[in-house]
Amino acid sequence: QVRLVESGGGLVQPGGSLRLSCATSGVIFSITAMGWYRQAPGKERELVARLTTGGNTNYTDSVKGRFTISRDNAKNTVYLQMNNLKPADTAVYYCRATGTVLKYDYWGQGTQVTVSS
């Protein structure tokens, strides 16, 4: 059974930091591309950051220089370090696991991030 469990969300003031984690099980993590997406109220889900198995990253323009995606293959976990958070970053953040050899695509349940003073 595949599980993606996000954690680390919460309420933070503008300019603050949070670190999201997504622990996976049931997938071969080393051959799985990982991504973080977010969905704000009334908006479509959007890609925030993606990390390939080869270590290549891409970020949406609004988070470049503030967010960093990383992975720990030994822990089957992907992280999203978010610095200098802004109210516009408020959303539910989802983890996504996409197979690069085997065909699969899984989502986590989401974790709420709220940036407010």
C-alpha positions as CSV (number, residue, x, y, z in Angstrom):
1,Q,0.0,0.0,0.0
2,V,1.4,3.4,-1.0
3,R,1.3,6.2,1.5
4,L,2.5,9.8,1.3
5,V,2.2,11.6,4.6
6,E,2.9,15.3,4.7
7,S,3.7,17.2,7.9
8,G,5.2,20.5,9.0
9,G,2.4,22.9,8.0
10,G,1.0,25.5,10.3
11,L,0.5,29.2,11.0
12,V,3.5,31.5,10.6
13,Q,4.0,35.2,10.4
14,P,5.1,36.9,7.2
15,G,8.9,36.6,6.8
16,G,8.9,33.4,8.8
17,S,10.0,29.9,7.8
18,L,8.5,26.4,7.7
19,R,9.8,23.0,6.7
20,L,7.4,20.6,5.1
21,S,8.1,16.8,5.1
22,C,6.6,14.1,3.0
23,A,7.3,10.6,4.2
24,T,6.6,7.9,1.6
25,S,6.1,4.2,1.8
26,G,5.2,1.6,-0.7
27,V,7.1,3.2,-3.6
28,I,10.7,2.7,-4.8
29,F,11.8,6.1,-3.7
30,S,15.0,6.2,-5.5
31,I,13.3,6.0,-8.9
32,T,10.4,8.3,-8.0
33,A,10.3,11.9,-8.9
34,M,8.9,14.0,-6.1
35,G,7.0,17.3,-6.2
36,W,5.3,19.8,-4.0
37,Y,2.1,21.4,-5.2
38,R,-0.3,23.9,-3.5
39,Q,-3.9,25.0,-3.8
40,A,-5.2,28.2,-2.4
41,P,-8.9,28.8,-1.9
42,G,-10.7,29.4,-5.2
43,K,-7.6,28.7,-7.2
44,E,-6.3,25.7,-9.2
45,R,-3.6,23.4,-7.8
46,E,-0.2,24.6,-9.0
47,L,3.3,23.2,-9.0
48,V,5.6,24.7,-6.4
49,A,8.8,22.6,-6.8
50,R,9.8,19.4,-8.3
51,L,12.9,17.2,-7.8
52,T,13.9,14.5,-10.2
53,T,15.7,11.3,-9.3
54,G,18.8,12.8,-10.9
55,G,18.7,15.8,-8.6
56,N,17.3,18.3,-11.1
57,T,14.9,20.9,-9.6
58,N,12.4,23.3,-10.9
59,Y,10.4,25.9,-9.1
60,T,7.5,28.2,-9.8
61,D,8.7,31.7,-10.3
62,S,7.0,33.1,-7.2
63,V,9.1,30.9,-4.8
64,K,12.5,31.0,-6.5
65,G,15.1,32.0,-4.0
66,R,12.8,31.4,-1.0
67,F,11.9,27.7,-1.2
68,T,14.2,24.7,-1.5
69,I,13.2,21.1,-2.3
70,S,15.4,18.2,-1.2
71,R,15.1,14.5,-0.7
72,D,16.6,11.9,1.6
73,N,16.6,8.6,-0.2
74,A,17.6,6.8,3.0
75,K,14.5,8.0,4.7
76,N,12.2,7.9,1.7
77,T,11.3,11.5,2.5
78,V,11.1,14.7,0.5
79,Y,11.3,18.2,2.1
80,L,10.3,21.7,1.2
81,Q,12.2,24.4,3.1
82,M,10.2,27.6,2.9
83,N,11.8,30.9,3.9
84,N,10.6,34.5,3.8
85,L,7.0,33.3,3.7
86,K,4.4,35.7,2.3
87,P,0.6,35.8,2.7
88,A,0.3,34.7,-0.9
89,D,2.0,31.4,0.0
90,T,-1.1,30.5,2.1
91,A,-2.5,27.2,0.7
92,V,-2.8,23.5,1.2
93,Y,0.4,21.9,0.2
94,Y,0.4,18.5,-1.4
95,C,3.2,16.0,-2.0
96,R,3.2,14.1,-5.3
97,A,5.2,10.9,-6.2
98,T,5.6,10.0,-9.8
99,G,7.2,6.8,-11.1
100,T,10.0,7.3,-13.6
101,V,10.4,3.6,-14.5
102,L,7.2,2.1,-13.2
103,K,4.0,4.0,-14.1
104,Y,2.4,5.5,-11.0
105,D,1.3,8.8,-9.7
106,Y,0.3,9.3,-6.0
107,W,-0.7,12.3,-3.9
108,G,-0.6,13.0,-0.2
109,Q,-3.5,14.3,1.8
110,G,-2.1,17.8,2.1
111,T,-1.0,20.1,4.9
112,Q,-2.2,23.6,5.5
113,V,0.2,26.5,5.5
114,T,-1.2,29.8,6.6
115,V,0.9,33.0,6.5
116,S,-0.6,35.8,8.5
117,S,0.2,38.4,11.1
